[in-house]
Structure formats: C-alpha cells, structure tokens
Amino acid sequence: MDSKNKNCAECTRRGRKCQKQFHSEREWDSLHRDQEKLAFDLEEAQRLWLEHSQKMQEAMSKIIRLQKQQRFLKERGGRMLEHDSKLMEQLDEEDPLSAEDLQELERLADEEEAARLAAVSNNPSLTQMMNSPSFWENFDSAVAGGIPSPTGDNPSSSR
C-alpha cells in the first residue's frame, strides 16, 4: 500500500477505489505482543515441566535405591539370624544349659521386665505398692473370694 495515496498497488493499477480492509498497525502490534507473551508462557511451562520431570526422576531413583538397600538389609538380617541360630545350636550341643543356668536366665528376664515396668510407670508409689507383700496378699484374697471388705474378713459385712 502506498502511504501517500492510501491505496494499495493493485487498486491503483486497476483504477478502482481501495477497500482498505487491511489490518492497522495497532492490530499488528497487538498480534506481535500476544505472540511474544505466548512464547514466554510456553517457555516457562516447558521449564517448569522439565524441572518437575527432573525432580520426579530424582525421587524415583531414590525410591529404587532405598528399595535395594531395604532388600539388602533384609537378606543380611536373614543371614545373621541363620548364623546365630547355627551357632546357638552348636553351643547347645557342646555345652547344654543346666537347670540352674535356665533358672538364672529366667530370674534375669524377670528382673529386666520389672525394671522396664518401673521405668514406664510415672507413679513411683504404684511400684512401691506392687513390691509390698501385703498388696499381693490382698490381691490374692480379692481374686479368690471377691472384693475384700474394709471392715474384716466377712464378705457379707461390706453390704
């Protein structure tokens, strides 16, 4: 289009009035701005997708690595258990435990359990009460004959 005549070259050649249905400079500028914005948004979305994809790949690699470690540790635990069992059997065959040794092991286990119970208890008076012989005497009578009465040995006197 000739800027002086405001007619397109084809209309000038044919000698007709130009229809001037061309898009304005403002419309072309708007189109270019929209294209640039779209290109920027597309590039940003691709960058985010790539970043997310890399994080997913890292997470998957970590999962696979941890699963391998877990499998290895389970196998190692199985081998350790098998080794200890064989060693225990071998020691039992060579030198079996006497009745005294078994009683000592039971006593140690009972002491360990009592210590654990005492450590868990927040109420030291409960531990002291349980260690008292009178507690167990009352407990035995409560289990054998019902609830002990505070007034005496007669179960009917508490009614």
C-alpha positions as CSV (number, residue, x, y, z in Angstrom):
1,M,0.0,0.0,0.0
2,D,1.3,3.4,-0.9
3,S,1.4,5.6,2.2
4,K,0.8,8.8,0.1
5,N,-2.3,7.6,-1.7
6,K,-3.6,5.3,1.0
7,N,-4.5,2.9,-1.8
8,C,-3.0,-0.5,-2.4
9,A,-0.9,-1.0,-5.5
10,E,-3.4,-3.4,-7.1
11,C,-6.4,-1.0,-6.7
12,T,-4.2,1.8,-8.1
13,R,-3.3,-0.3,-11.1
14,R,-6.9,-1.3,-11.8
15,G,-8.1,2.2,-11.2
16,R,-10.6,1.3,-8.5
17,K,-11.3,2.7,-5.1
18,C,-9.3,0.8,-2.5
19,Q,-11.5,-1.1,0.0
20,K,-8.8,-0.6,2.7
21,Q,-9.6,-3.8,4.6
22,F,-6.0,-4.1,5.8
23,H,-5.3,-4.5,9.5
24,S,-4.0,-1.5,11.2
25,E,-0.5,-1.1,12.7
26,R,-2.1,-1.3,16.2
27,E,-3.6,-4.7,15.4
28,W,-0.3,-6.0,14.1
29,D,1.5,-4.7,17.2
30,S,-1.1,-6.4,19.4
31,L,-0.6,-9.6,17.5
32,H,3.2,-9.4,18.0
33,R,2.7,-8.7,21.7
34,D,0.4,-11.7,22.1
35,Q,2.8,-14.0,20.2
36,E,5.7,-12.8,22.4
37,K,3.7,-13.4,25.6
38,L,2.6,-16.8,24.4
39,A,6.2,-17.8,23.6
40,F,7.3,-16.6,27.0
41,D,4.4,-18.5,28.8
42,L,5.2,-21.6,26.7
43,E,8.9,-21.4,27.6
44,E,8.0,-21.0,31.3
45,A,5.7,-24.0,31.2
46,Q,8.4,-26.1,29.5
47,R,10.9,-25.0,32.1
48,L,8.5,-26.0,34.9
49,W,7.8,-29.3,33.3
50,L,11.5,-30.1,32.9
51,E,12.1,-29.1,36.5
52,H,9.2,-31.3,37.7
53,S,10.4,-34.1,35.5
54,Q,13.9,-33.9,36.9
55,K,12.5,-34.0,40.5
56,M,10.3,-37.0,39.7
57,Q,13.3,-38.8,38.2
58,E,15.4,-38.0,41.3
59,A,12.6,-39.2,43.5
60,M,12.2,-42.4,41.5
61,S,16.0,-43.0,41.7
62,K,15.9,-42.5,45.4
63,I,12.9,-45.0,45.8
64,I,14.8,-47.6,43.7
65,R,18.0,-47.1,45.8
66,L,16.1,-47.3,49.1
67,Q,14.3,-50.5,48.0
68,K,17.6,-52.0,47.1
69,Q,19.0,-51.1,50.5
70,Q,16.0,-52.5,52.2
71,R,16.2,-55.8,50.3
72,F,19.9,-56.0,51.1
73,L,19.3,-55.4,54.8
74,K,16.5,-58.0,54.9
75,E,18.9,-60.5,53.3
76,R,21.7,-59.5,55.7
77,G,19.3,-59.9,58.7
78,G,18.3,-63.4,57.4
79,R,21.9,-64.4,57.1
80,M,22.7,-63.1,60.6
81,L,19.7,-64.9,62.1
82,E,20.7,-68.1,60.3
83,H,24.3,-67.7,61.5
84,D,23.3,-67.1,65.1
85,S,20.8,-70.0,65.1
86,K,23.5,-72.4,63.9
87,L,26.0,-71.0,66.4
88,M,23.4,-71.4,69.2
89,E,22.7,-75.0,68.2
90,Q,26.4,-75.8,68.1
91,L,26.9,-74.3,71.5
92,D,23.9,-76.2,72.9
93,E,25.3,-79.4,71.6
94,E,28.7,-78.8,73.0
95,D,27.6,-77.5,76.4
96,P,23.9,-77.7,77.1
97,L,22.4,-75.3,79.8
98,S,21.9,-76.8,83.2
99,A,18.7,-76.3,85.2
100,E,20.5,-73.7,87.4
101,D,21.5,-71.8,84.3
102,L,17.9,-71.8,83.0
103,Q,16.6,-70.6,86.4
104,E,19.2,-67.8,86.4
105,L,18.2,-66.7,82.9
106,E,14.5,-66.6,83.9
107,R,15.4,-64.6,87.0
108,L,17.4,-62.1,84.9
109,A,14.5,-61.8,82.4
110,D,12.0,-61.2,85.3
111,E,14.3,-58.5,86.8
112,E,14.7,-56.9,83.4
113,E,10.9,-56.9,82.9
114,A,10.3,-55.4,86.3
115,A,12.9,-52.7,85.6
116,R,11.2,-51.9,82.3
117,L,7.8,-51.7,84.1
118,A,9.2,-49.4,86.8
119,A,10.8,-47.2,84.2
120,V,7.5,-46.9,82.3
121,S,5.5,-46.1,85.5
122,N,5.1,-42.4,86.2
123,N,3.8,-43.2,89.6
124,P,6.6,-44.5,91.9
125,S,4.1,-45.2,94.7
126,L,2.5,-47.8,92.4
127,T,5.8,-49.6,92.1
128,Q,6.3,-49.5,95.8
129,M,2.8,-50.8,96.4
130,M,3.3,-53.7,94.0
131,N,6.6,-54.6,95.7
132,S,4.8,-54.7,99.1
133,P,3.8,-58.3,100.2
134,S,0.6,-57.0,101.8
135,F,-0.6,-55.8,98.3
136,W,-0.2,-59.3,96.9
137,E,-1.9,-60.9,99.9
138,N,-4.9,-58.6,99.5
139,F,-4.8,-59.2,95.7
140,D,-4.8,-63.0,96.2
141,S,-7.8,-62.8,98.6
142,A,-9.6,-60.5,96.1
143,V,-9.1,-62.9,93.3
144,A,-10.1,-65.9,95.4
145,G,-13.1,-64.6,97.3
146,G,-14.3,-61.4,95.7
147,I,-13.6,-57.9,96.8
148,P,-12.0,-57.7,100.3
149,S,-14.0,-55.7,102.8
150,P,-12.5,-52.9,104.7
151,T,-14.2,-54.0,107.9
152,G,-13.0,-57.5,108.1
153,D,-12.7,-60.9,106.5
154,N,-16.5,-61.5,106.3
155,P,-17.6,-60.7,102.7
156,S,-21.2,-60.0,103.9
157,S,-20.2,-57.2,106.3
158,S,-19.5,-54.8,103.5
159,R,-23.1,-54.8,102.4
